[in-house]
Amino acid sequence: MYLFASSCGSSGCHHADETNTTATGHVCSCYVVLCSQIIDGASYNSSIDWFSFGVVLYEMIVGRLPFDGFDEQEMFQRICLEEPKYPKIIQPDAANCIRLV
């Protein structure tokens, strides 16, 4: 069995200026793994990829995304304002592992 993981993070983008976007003004990422710094337009560095990794890890363990919403805007609001919820069936060690990421 093989596992293929692909990075959706933004740290690999070559920024045209200090706006944290590409030359065409687009953020290089999947919207389901965007961290609050990108959503808020704040500066960021390669550590944002740890947030993306945490989202993927949460989905692998829990079986769903940590933040959902009716549309992208609602999801972005939850990412910025809420903590993910962990179902009771998830072992405490697994939940703690995700929190540490």
Legacy VTK file of the C-alpha trace (Angstrom):
# vtk DataFile Version 3.0
C-alpha trace
ASCII
DATASET POLYDATA
POINTS 101 float
0.000 0.000 0.000
1.265 3.461 -0.898
0.309 6.833 0.492
0.654 9.885 -1.700
0.550 13.252 0.005
0.429 16.493 -1.912
1.110 19.876 -0.387
-1.553 22.527 -0.788
0.476 24.977 1.280
1.455 28.451 0.213
5.049 28.554 1.382
6.297 27.252 -1.957
4.840 30.149 -3.936
7.164 32.685 -5.429
5.730 35.996 -4.327
5.777 38.909 -6.726
5.744 41.400 -3.862
4.980 41.603 -0.136
1.250 40.870 -0.528
1.685 37.089 -0.127
0.116 36.436 -3.504
1.425 35.291 -6.848
2.218 37.702 -9.656
-1.408 37.440 -10.780
-2.736 38.103 -7.264
-3.839 34.568 -6.461
-3.097 32.646 -3.266
-1.481 29.266 -3.978
-3.567 26.954 -1.843
-6.684 24.823 -1.518
-9.273 26.877 0.352
-10.077 24.060 2.801
-6.565 24.238 4.266
-6.073 28.013 4.367
-4.971 29.350 7.722
-6.397 32.473 9.330
-3.325 34.573 8.439
-3.957 34.108 4.721
-7.708 34.623 5.083
-7.136 37.844 7.051
-4.488 39.078 4.616
-1.791 39.100 7.313
1.835 38.279 6.634
2.889 34.658 6.955
5.798 32.306 6.461
6.351 28.618 5.785
4.937 27.680 9.220
1.441 27.983 7.728
2.030 24.594 6.130
1.780 23.072 9.638
-1.821 24.299 9.762
-2.486 22.610 6.414
-0.870 19.420 7.695
-3.084 19.579 10.804
-6.186 19.856 8.604
-5.129 16.792 6.606
-4.270 14.873 9.793
-7.647 15.787 11.342
-9.464 14.577 8.231
-7.498 11.306 8.215
-8.290 10.594 11.876
-11.819 12.006 12.188
-13.045 11.365 8.662
-14.211 14.902 7.900
-12.770 18.398 7.684
-12.275 20.310 10.950
-14.114 23.354 9.572
-17.088 23.305 7.272
-19.593 25.805 6.046
-22.401 26.470 3.627
-19.936 28.308 1.405
-16.299 29.422 1.392
-17.078 32.596 3.348
-18.690 30.660 6.211
-15.785 28.199 6.247
-13.265 31.066 6.357
-15.130 32.615 9.299
-15.007 29.321 11.209
-11.307 28.866 10.490
-10.611 32.344 11.908
-12.925 32.199 14.933
-13.457 28.597 16.036
-11.459 25.693 17.380
-12.056 22.297 15.752
-14.360 19.942 17.603
-13.292 16.378 18.296
-15.882 13.568 18.367
-15.946 11.556 21.610
-15.011 8.386 19.713
-11.570 9.842 18.899
-8.894 8.692 21.315
-7.544 11.546 23.484
-3.986 10.839 22.276
-5.081 11.241 18.641
-6.866 14.529 19.372
-3.847 15.771 21.296
-1.552 14.862 18.403
-3.623 17.033 16.069
-3.645 19.921 18.561
0.158 19.794 18.829
0.551 20.240 15.087
LINES 1 102
101 0 1 2 3 4 5 6 7 8 9 10 11 12 13 14 15 16 17 18 19 20 21 22 23 24 25 26 27 28 29 30 31 32 33 34 35 36 37 38 39 40 41 42 43 44 45 46 47 48 49 50 51 52 53 54 55 56 57 58 59 60 61 62 63 64 65 66 67 68 69 70 71 72 73 74 75 76 77 78 79 80 81 82 83 84 85 86 87 88 89 90 91 92 93 94 95 96 97 98 99 100
